[in-house]
Amino acid sequence: MKTGNNLFLALIFLLVTSTVSFGQDDKVKVACIGDSITYGSGIEDRTKDSYPAQLQMLLGDGYEVANFGRPGATLLRKGHRPYMKQEEFAQAMSFAGDIAVIHLGVNDTDPRNWPNFRDEFVSDYLTLIDTLKSANPDVRVLIALTSPITYRHKRFISGTKMWQDMIQEEIRIVAQTAGTELLDFHTPLHSRPDLIPDSLHPVPAGAAIMAQVVYSAITGDYGGLKMSQMYSDGMVIQRRKPVRINGTADAGKKVTVSFAGLDAVVDVSSSGKWEVVFDSMEAATGLQLVISDGSRVLEYKDVAIGEVWLCSGQSNMAFMLKETGDTSSVCADPDLRFFDMKARWNTNNRRWSDDAIAAVQKLEYYHEASWTKCTDSTAKSFSAVGYWYGRRLREALGVPVGLICNAIGGSTTESWIDRQTLETRFPAILKDWLHNDFTQSWARKRAAKNIGSPDSGVTRHPYEPCYLFESGIIPLDRYAIAGVIWYQGESNAHNIETHEELFELLVDSWRRHWNSPELPFNFVQLSSINRPSWPHFRDSQRRLAARIPYVGMAVSSDVGDSLDVHPKNKRPVGERLAAISLHDTYGRKIECSGPVFSKAYMKGNRLVVEFSHSKGLCTSDGGPLRTFEIAGKDKVFHPVTAVVAKGKVILDVESMPCYIRYAWQPFTRANLVNSSGFPASTFFEKLK
């Protein structure tokens, strides 16, 4: 694109080139164009640690990297400090680099700029690119999605976050229109807000990440052929979905993939990414997957195709089979396979070592994992809920089943949600989270104990919002799964209204991450224990299950422990989750739920309560029904006699009550079940 200002800028170029000389003819010249982030503001020794300086060290003597960063510069030409009107731009023109790396747009989020001149962003960017090409028509231009502005920024909520998102989309349009290469400074730094402590300027470690992005883009060196940790011998691939095999390799290479008698060859993109997609396949075992880039061959043996489920949450999902005391009936099964992600450090009531804190800071929280087959030993160390869930699926489906267990004791709901979702839809929870009442007090105190620095503001912890998504979900690399089973809530049970919002965000977050709007998400309703808020929390979970599509709830109140938050009887929990999956996901005509409140109405001097899933309604112990209560407008509840008659519950009342509730005790001995033995949920309903 040519504009009226190009002639003026060309004159500047001629003037500067007549007086200033850069570079050596035998070196590739790299011009780093940008604002204070390129300049290196906030870095003590920017001549050594700014991203252009670190890029020079990576590229070596065959390159000359020049830093043309201008603090405060905007891309917008009507902005408060237009880059094209600065001395640094004239110097960049005179330099006439062989490669130009442009990182502009951060300062355009200023209220003086974006609200007024947003419509000119694309055209102004294209003008900048065209002007650079007037100095060197052969210049290779790489433009970057901007590095993140973090939630600590004073204007983050008032507009900065939204405006930066808009600018990122505009930059993508520019790259497509101008045919330039697109770099991504945003993604690798987005999960590391600790590296941007002032909300704008990366510290040297953050600048190193930026330098690596540019180095790989310029050279095509992405470290050779690499696969995610999910690829190992014995892996289980999801059946009846397109088989996506993907990884990274050096740009320009050809990758050959051989699997299940099929072969494919794909070119590695300039970003180092590649993917091969085969048609969906039926269940199978004993397959071999071979991947080669001509320099390296990766071979994975005994690959299976079957059903893959992610088992996640907090300690009751992590609770190992050997801790239940119920291991006598464990069966070795080579087609039940585990990918067990265990934490390197437990969140016990102690300060972690400095090495542990440093590793957690870098998102290195999990041990390395690989696929293993179900043996007596591997089963006992695996999630008890997960084991009984997988075993039931194996029995019912007769296909290989792979279970990914990623559950962390004490973890909060918010720690499992992606950062973009929370920044956009619940940003308040990110602010000073160690002193933020959105996160439960217990979790904040335990985190402060582990990291030993509650006032640092940048020290990271597994209970921190987004942390487990960034350290434990992103590394799964969107590995194809059939669905999720979830056992969590204990660390959010004291703030029910916040959890309601967070749980919906969690489900939406994971469905978007896996690009699966109908991804099954089946969870465990909290069990019974003497904690006053739990009846309300359980009822909130019941309502969430009814409100969110493709979500199922397994009741566990009948297998609780009045004193122990980790009840040991996990087999019914895993099997009830399996019943939900078999019914909802696999279409089996089986009972999958206990009785669920439907409606209540007066019939004569009796209150009739109807339930769905009510076939064979009865009591679990053969005794009279317990724990039904009613109240008038005063909300003073009284026990009421209840009996089962013709598949309904009949309450002996004098008139229509205003409220009815059931199993409304923290540790409840409620006993209403159906013929499958599934218990009814806690419920509280207003009747008039």
TITILUM-546395 format. One record per residue (C-alpha): x, y, z; residue number from 1. Coordinates in steps of 0.25 Angstrom, whole numbers, padded with zeros to 4 digits. Example, Ala and Ser with C-alpha at 12.3 -4.5 7.8 and 13.67 -1.06 7.14 Angstrom:
BEGIN
u,v,w,num
0049,-0018,0031,1
0055,-0004,0029,2
This chain:
BEGIN
u,v,w,num
0000,0000,0000,1
0005,0014,-0003,2
0001,0026,0004,3
0003,0041,0003,4
0013,0041,0014,5
0022,0031,0007,6
0029,0042,-0001,7
0032,0050,0012,8
0038,0038,0019,9
0046,0034,0007,10
0052,0048,0008,11
0055,0046,0022,12
0062,0032,0018,13
0071,0039,0008,14
0075,0050,0018,15
0078,0040,0029,16
0086,0030,0019,17
0094,0042,0015,18
0100,0044,0029,19
0098,0031,0036,20
0104,0017,0033,21
0100,0004,0039,22
0104,-0011,0038,23
0114,-0019,0031,24
0112,-0025,0017,25
0115,-0039,0021,26
0105,-0040,0032,27
0090,-0042,0032,28
0084,-0029,0038,29
0072,-0030,0047,30
0064,-0018,0051,31
0056,-0019,0064,32
0045,-0008,0063,33
0036,-0006,0075,34
0033,0002,0088,35
0039,0001,0102,36
0038,-0014,0102,37
0047,-0015,0090,38
0056,-0004,0096,39
0057,-0012,0109,40
0051,-0002,0119,41
0051,-0008,0133,42
0063,-0017,0130,43
0075,-0013,0138,44
0085,-0016,0127,45
0077,-0014,0114,46
0089,-0015,0106,47
0091,-0029,0110,48
0077,-0034,0114,49
0067,-0027,0105,50
0061,-0036,0095,51
0069,-0031,0083,52
0082,-0032,0091,53
0078,-0047,0095,54
0074,-0049,0080,55
0088,-0045,0076,56
0094,-0055,0085,57
0085,-0066,0080,58
0088,-0063,0065,59
0103,-0061,0067,60
0113,-0054,0058,61
0106,-0056,0045,62
0096,-0046,0049,63
0095,-0031,0053,64
0083,-0028,0062,65
0080,-0014,0064,66
0070,-0009,0075,67
0061,0002,0070,68
0051,0002,0081,69
0045,0015,0085,70
0038,0016,0099,71
0023,0020,0098,72
0022,0019,0083,73
0009,0016,0077,74
0006,0009,0063,75
-0005,0019,0061,76
0000,0031,0054,77
-0010,0040,0061,78
-0006,0033,0074,79
0001,0041,0085,80
0015,0037,0081,81
0014,0031,0067,82
0026,0022,0064,83
0027,0027,0049,84
0030,0041,0054,85
0041,0037,0064,86
0056,0038,0062,87
0057,0022,0064,88
0049,0020,0051,89
0058,0029,0043,90
0070,0021,0048,91
0063,0008,0045,92
0060,0013,0031,93
0075,0016,0029,94
0079,0003,0035,95
0071,-0004,0023,96
0070,-0017,0030,97
0070,-0030,0023,98
0060,-0035,0034,99
0050,-0025,0041,100
0043,-0030,0054,101
0032,-0021,0058,102
0026,-0021,0072,103
0016,-0009,0073,104
0002,-0008,0078,105
0003,-0008,0093,106
0003,0007,0095,107
-0009,0008,0085,108
-0018,0003,0097,109
-0016,0016,0103,110
-0030,0023,0104,111
-0024,0035,0096,112
-0022,0025,0085,113
-0030,0013,0082,114
-0044,0019,0085,115
-0041,0031,0075,116
-0033,0025,0064,117
-0036,0010,0064,118
-0041,0010,0050,119
-0027,0014,0045,120
-0019,0003,0051,121
-0019,-0006,0040,122
-0016,0004,0029,123
-0005,0011,0038,124
0002,-0003,0040,125
0002,-0006,0025,126
0008,0008,0023,127
0019,0005,0033,128
0022,-0008,0025,129
0022,-0001,0012,130
0031,0010,0016,131
0041,0000,0022,132
0041,-0007,0008,133
0044,0006,0001,134
0057,0005,0009,135
0060,-0009,0005,136
0049,-0016,-0004,137
0055,-0030,-0001,138
0053,-0028,0014,139
0047,-0040,0021,140
0036,-0034,0031,141
0032,-0041,0043,142
0021,-0035,0051,143
0017,-0039,0065,144
0005,-0041,0073,145
0007,-0032,0085,146
0013,-0037,0098,147
0002,-0038,0109,148
-0003,-0026,0118,149
-0006,-0033,0131,150
-0017,-0032,0140,151
-0008,-0023,0150,152
-0010,-0011,0140,153
-0018,0000,0146,154
-0027,0001,0134,155
-0028,-0014,0131,156
-0043,-0015,0135,157
-0047,-0002,0129,158
-0043,-0005,0115,159
-0028,-0009,0113,160
-0031,-0023,0113,161
-0042,-0022,0103,162
-0034,-0013,0094,163
-0022,-0021,0094,164
-0031,-0033,0089,165
-0036,-0025,0078,166
-0022,-0020,0074,167
-0017,-0035,0073,168
-0028,-0038,0063,169
-0024,-0025,0055,170
-0010,-0030,0055,171
-0014,-0043,0049,172
-0022,-0036,0038,173
-0009,-0028,0035,174
-0001,-0040,0034,175
-0011,-0047,0025,176
-0013,-0035,0016,177
0002,-0031,0015,178
0007,-0046,0014,179
0017,-0044,0026,180
0020,-0055,0036,181
0013,-0054,0049,182
0021,-0056,0062,183
0014,-0059,0075,184
0019,-0052,0087,185
0006,-0053,0094,186
0004,-0068,0096,187
0017,-0072,0103,188
0017,-0060,0112,189
0002,-0060,0115,190
0004,-0072,0125,191
0015,-0065,0132,192
0010,-0052,0138,193
0021,-0053,0148,194
0031,-0049,0137,195
0023,-0036,0135,196
0023,-0031,0149,197
0019,-0016,0145,198
0008,-0022,0136,199
0015,-0017,0123,200
0030,-0019,0123,201
0036,-0034,0123,202
0048,-0036,0132,203
0061,-0042,0126,204
0055,-0056,0126,205
0043,-0051,0119,206
0051,-0044,0109,207
0059,-0057,0107,208
0045,-0064,0103,209
0043,-0053,0093,210
0057,-0054,0087,211
0055,-0069,0085,212
0042,-0067,0078,213
0049,-0058,0068,214
0061,-0067,0067,215
0053,-0079,0063,216
0045,-0071,0053,217
0057,-0066,0046,218
0065,-0078,0046,219
0054,-0089,0046,220
0061,-0096,0057,221
0051,-0101,0067,222
0059,-0112,0073,223
0056,-0123,0063,224
0045,-0133,0064,225
0038,-0133,0077,226
0024,-0139,0082,227
0016,-0135,0095,228
0018,-0144,0107,229
0005,-0151,0103,230
0012,-0159,0093,231
0018,-0171,0099,232
0018,-0187,0097,233
0004,-0192,0101,234
-0003,-0179,0098,235
-0018,-0179,0096,236
-0024,-0171,0084,237
-0039,-0167,0085,238
-0047,-0175,0075,239
-0058,-0170,0066,240
-0052,-0156,0065,241
-0042,-0151,0055,242
-0028,-0156,0059,243
-0019,-0144,0060,244
-0004,-0146,0061,245
0003,-0133,0063,246
0016,-0128,0068,247
0028,-0118,0065,248
0040,-0119,0056,249
0049,-0110,0049,250
0042,-0101,0039,251
0043,-0106,0025,252
0045,-0121,0028,253
0036,-0132,0024,254
0030,-0141,0034,255
0025,-0155,0031,256
0015,-0162,0040,257
0011,-0176,0039,258
0000,-0182,0047,259
-0010,-0194,0046,260
-0006,-0197,0032,261
-0007,-0182,0027,262
0004,-0173,0023,263
0004,-0158,0022,264
0015,-0147,0019,265
0013,-0132,0023,266
0022,-0120,0022,267
0026,-0113,0035,268
0020,-0099,0035,269
0029,-0086,0038,270
0024,-0087,0052,271
0030,-0100,0054,272
0017,-0107,0055,273
0011,-0119,0047,274
-0001,-0128,0048,275
-0006,-0140,0041,276
-0021,-0144,0042,277
-0026,-0158,0039,278
-0040,-0162,0038,279
-0047,-0167,0051,280
-0044,-0182,0055,281
-0050,-0193,0063,282
-0045,-0199,0075,283
-0032,-0207,0073,284
-0019,-0211,0081,285
-0005,-0214,0077,286
-0003,-0203,0067,287
0010,-0196,0064,288
0012,-0181,0062,289
0025,-0176,0054,290
0028,-0162,0052,291
0041,-0157,0045,292
0046,-0143,0040,293
0058,-0149,0032,294
0067,-0147,0044,295
0060,-0153,0055,296
0051,-0165,0056,297
0041,-0167,0068,298
0034,-0180,0070,299
0022,-0183,0079,300
0019,-0198,0081,301
0006,-0204,0086,302
-0003,-0193,0083,303
-0018,-0195,0086,304
-0030,-0188,0080,305
-0042,-0187,0090,306
-0048,-0178,0100,307
-0040,-0167,0107,308
-0045,-0159,0119,309
-0039,-0148,0128,310
-0040,-0150,0143,311
-0038,-0137,0150,312
-0041,-0129,0162,313
-0035,-0129,0176,314
-0031,-0139,0187,315
-0043,-0148,0186,316
-0040,-0150,0171,317
-0025,-0152,0174,318
-0028,-0161,0186,319
-0021,-0174,0182,320
-0027,-0188,0182,321
-0017,-0193,0192,322
-0022,-0182,0202,323
-0036,-0188,0202,324
-0033,-0202,0208,325
-0042,-0208,0196,326
-0031,-0214,0187,327
-0035,-0229,0188,328
-0043,-0229,0176,329
-0033,-0221,0167,330
-0031,-0228,0154,331
-0019,-0226,0144,332
-0024,-0222,0131,333
-0015,-0218,0119,334
-0026,-0211,0112,335
-0029,-0201,0124,336
-0017,-0191,0123,337
-0013,-0180,0132,338
-0006,-0166,0129,339
-0004,-0162,0144,340
0000,-0148,0146,341
0005,-0146,0160,342
0010,-0134,0167,343
0025,-0132,0170,344
0021,-0125,0183,345
0009,-0127,0192,346
0002,-0115,0198,347
0004,-0120,0212,348
0005,-0110,0223,349
0020,-0106,0222,350
0029,-0097,0214,351
0034,-0102,0201,352
0049,-0102,0198,353
0055,-0091,0190,354
0057,-0101,0178,355
0043,-0105,0179,356
0038,-0091,0179,357
0047,-0088,0167,358
0042,-0100,0159,359
0027,-0097,0162,360
0030,-0082,0157,361
0034,-0088,0144,362
0021,-0097,0143,363
0029,-0109,0146,364
0020,-0115,0156,365
0017,-0129,0151,366
0026,-0141,0150,367
0028,-0146,0136,368
0018,-0157,0132,369
0015,-0167,0122,370
0005,-0178,0119,371
0005,-0190,0127,372
-0004,-0203,0127,373
-0013,-0206,0139,374
-0006,-0216,0148,375
-0007,-0218,0163,376
0004,-0208,0165,377
-0001,-0197,0156,378
-0015,-0198,0160,379
-0012,-0197,0174,380
-0005,-0184,0172,381
-0016,-0178,0163,382
-0028,-0170,0166,383
-0038,-0180,0173,384
-0050,-0172,0167,385
-0043,-0173,0153,386
-0040,-0188,0154,387
-0054,-0192,0158,388
-0059,-0183,0147,389
-0050,-0189,0136,390
-0052,-0203,0141,391
-0067,-0201,0139,392
-0065,-0195,0125,393
-0056,-0207,0121,394
-0067,-0217,0126,395
-0078,-0210,0119,396
-0071,-0205,0106,397
-0061,-0216,0103,398
-0051,-0206,0097,399
-0038,-0201,0102,400
-0040,-0190,0112,401
-0029,-0179,0115,402
-0030,-0170,0128,403
-0022,-0157,0129,404
-0022,-0154,0144,405
-0018,-0139,0147,406
-0024,-0136,0161,407
-0017,-0127,0172,408
-0020,-0128,0186,409
-0027,-0115,0191,410
-0028,-0109,0178,411
-0038,-0098,0175,412
-0047,-0097,0164,413
-0041,-0084,0159,414
-0027,-0091,0158,415
-0033,-0100,0146,416
-0038,-0089,0138,417
-0031,-0082,0126,418
-0025,-0068,0128,419
-0033,-0062,0116,420
-0046,-0067,0122,421
-0043,-0061,0135,422
-0037,-0048,0130,423
-0050,-0046,0121,424
-0061,-0051,0130,425
-0056,-0051,0145,426
-0044,-0042,0145,427
-0046,-0038,0160,428
-0042,-0052,0164,429
-0028,-0050,0159,430
-0025,-0037,0167,431
-0016,-0040,0179,432
-0021,-0054,0180,433
-0014,-0057,0193,434
-0022,-0046,0200,435
-0035,-0047,0191,436
-0047,-0053,0198,437
-0052,-0059,0185,438
-0042,-0070,0188,439
-0045,-0078,0200,440
-0037,-0074,0212,441
-0032,-0088,0215,442
-0026,-0089,0201,443
-0019,-0075,0202,444
-0013,-0078,0216,445
-0008,-0091,0211,446
-0002,-0085,0199,447
0005,-0074,0207,448
0011,-0085,0216,449
0016,-0093,0204,450
0023,-0081,0197,451
0027,-0074,0210,452
0025,-0060,0203,453
0010,-0056,0204,454
0013,-0041,0200,455
0022,-0043,0188,456
0010,-0043,0178,457
0018,-0051,0167,458
0021,-0064,0174,459
0013,-0075,0168,460
0005,-0086,0174,461
-0004,-0098,0170,462
-0016,-0091,0177,463
-0014,-0078,0169,464
-0025,-0075,0158,465
-0021,-0081,0145,466
-0008,-0088,0150,467
-0012,-0103,0149,468
-0018,-0100,0135,469
-0005,-0094,0131,470
0004,-0105,0137,471
-0005,-0117,0136,472
-0016,-0115,0125,473
-0008,-0107,0114,474
0003,-0118,0114,475
-0008,-0129,0110,476
-0007,-0122,0096,477
-0022,-0123,0094,478
-0020,-0138,0094,479
-0034,-0144,0089,480
-0043,-0149,0100,481
-0057,-0154,0101,482
-0060,-0146,0113,483
-0057,-0142,0127,484
-0060,-0147,0141,485
-0058,-0137,0152,486
-0057,-0137,0167,487
-0055,-0124,0173,488
-0062,-0113,0181,489
-0057,-0115,0196,490
-0047,-0103,0194,491
-0059,-0094,0189,492
-0070,-0099,0197,493
-0070,-0087,0206,494
-0073,-0077,0195,495
-0085,-0084,0188,496
-0089,-0072,0179,497
-0074,-0070,0174,498
-0073,-0085,0171,499
-0086,-0085,0163,500
-0080,-0075,0154,501
-0066,-0082,0154,502
-0072,-0095,0151,503
-0079,-0091,0138,504
-0066,-0083,0134,505
-0058,-0096,0136,506
-0067,-0105,0128,507
-0068,-0094,0117,508
-0052,-0092,0118,509
-0049,-0107,0116,510
-0060,-0109,0105,511
-0054,-0097,0097,512
-0039,-0102,0100,513
-0043,-0116,0094,514
-0052,-0109,0083,515
-0063,-0118,0087,516
-0076,-0110,0091,517
-0083,-0123,0096,518
-0071,-0129,0103,519
-0077,-0138,0114,520
-0074,-0132,0128,521
-0078,-0142,0139,522
-0076,-0138,0154,523
-0077,-0143,0168,524
-0086,-0135,0177,525
-0079,-0133,0190,526
-0081,-0144,0201,527
-0086,-0143,0215,528
-0077,-0137,0226,529
-0080,-0128,0238,530
-0077,-0115,0231,531
-0089,-0105,0232,532
-0088,-0099,0217,533
-0089,-0113,0210,534
-0104,-0115,0209,535
-0105,-0102,0202,536
-0093,-0105,0193,537
-0098,-0119,0190,538
-0112,-0113,0186,539
-0104,-0102,0177,540
-0097,-0114,0170,541
-0111,-0120,0167,542
-0116,-0108,0161,543
-0103,-0106,0153,544
-0104,-0120,0147,545
-0119,-0117,0143,546
-0115,-0104,0137,547
-0102,-0107,0129,548
-0104,-0116,0116,549
-0096,-0129,0115,550
-0093,-0129,0130,551
-0096,-0140,0140,552
-0095,-0141,0155,553
-0092,-0153,0163,554
-0098,-0153,0178,555
-0088,-0157,0189,556
-0095,-0153,0201,557
-0098,-0167,0206,558
-0083,-0171,0206,559
-0078,-0159,0214,560
-0070,-0158,0227,561
-0075,-0149,0238,562
-0060,-0145,0241,563
-0052,-0148,0229,564
-0052,-0140,0217,565
-0046,-0152,0209,566
-0057,-0163,0211,567
-0050,-0176,0207,568
-0062,-0183,0200,569
-0059,-0179,0186,570
-0064,-0190,0178,571
-0079,-0186,0178,572
-0074,-0172,0173,573
-0066,-0177,0162,574
-0077,-0186,0157,575
-0088,-0176,0158,576
-0080,-0167,0149,577
-0078,-0178,0140,578
-0093,-0180,0140,579
-0095,-0166,0135,580
-0085,-0167,0124,581
-0091,-0181,0119,582
-0105,-0175,0119,583
-0102,-0160,0114,584
-0089,-0163,0105,585
-0091,-0177,0100,586
-0106,-0178,0100,587
-0107,-0190,0109,588
-0121,-0192,0114,589
-0118,-0193,0129,590
-0121,-0185,0141,591
-0111,-0173,0143,592
-0116,-0165,0155,593
-0123,-0165,0168,594
-0137,-0159,0170,595
-0137,-0144,0165,596
-0148,-0135,0171,597
-0158,-0131,0160,598
-0170,-0125,0167,599
-0179,-0124,0179,600
-0194,-0122,0180,601
-0205,-0124,0190,602
-0215,-0135,0189,603
-0225,-0134,0200,604
-0217,-0133,0213,605
-0205,-0139,0207,606
-0193,-0133,0200,607
-0189,-0141,0188,608
-0174,-0140,0184,609
-0171,-0146,0170,610
-0157,-0150,0165,611
-0150,-0153,0152,612
-0142,-0166,0152,613
-0152,-0171,0162,614
-0153,-0186,0158,615
-0154,-0195,0170,616
-0154,-0183,0180,617
-0151,-0188,0194,618
-0142,-0186,0206,619
-0127,-0191,0206,620
-0128,-0198,0219,621
-0143,-0203,0219,622
-0147,-0193,0230,623
-0155,-0181,0230,624
-0152,-0169,0221,625
-0143,-0159,0228,626
-0139,-0144,0227,627
-0151,-0138,0220,628
-0154,-0124,0226,629
-0164,-0114,0222,630
-0166,-0099,0226,631
-0176,-0087,0225,632
-0172,-0073,0221,633
-0164,-0072,0234,634
-0154,-0082,0229,635
-0154,-0090,0242,636
-0153,-0104,0237,637
-0160,-0116,0244,638
-0158,-0131,0242,639
-0169,-0137,0235,640
-0174,-0152,0233,641
-0172,-0157,0219,642
-0175,-0170,0212,643
-0173,-0176,0199,644
-0186,-0179,0191,645
-0187,-0183,0176,646
-0174,-0177,0172,647
-0176,-0164,0180,648
-0173,-0158,0193,649
-0185,-0154,0202,650
-0183,-0144,0213,651
-0193,-0143,0224,652
-0197,-0128,0225,653
-0208,-0119,0229,654
-0207,-0109,0217,655
-0198,-0106,0206,656
-0184,-0102,0212,657
-0175,-0091,0206,658
-0163,-0099,0206,659
-0158,-0113,0206,660
-0144,-0119,0208,661
-0138,-0132,0208,662
-0124,-0137,0214,663
-0121,-0123,0219,664
-0111,-0128,0229,665
-0096,-0126,0227,666
-0094,-0141,0230,667
-0107,-0147,0226,668
-0113,-0160,0228,669
-0124,-0158,0217,670
-0128,-0171,0212,671
-0137,-0169,0199,672
-0132,-0178,0187,673
-0137,-0184,0175,674
-0137,-0199,0171,675
-0123,-0197,0166,676
-0118,-0193,0179,677
-0115,-0178,0175,678
-0118,-0168,0186,679
-0126,-0156,0184,680
-0119,-0142,0185,681
-0120,-0132,0195,682
-0130,-0122,0191,683
-0137,-0109,0196,684
-0149,-0104,0188,685
-0158,-0092,0190,686
-0173,-0097,0187,687
-0181,-0084,0187,688
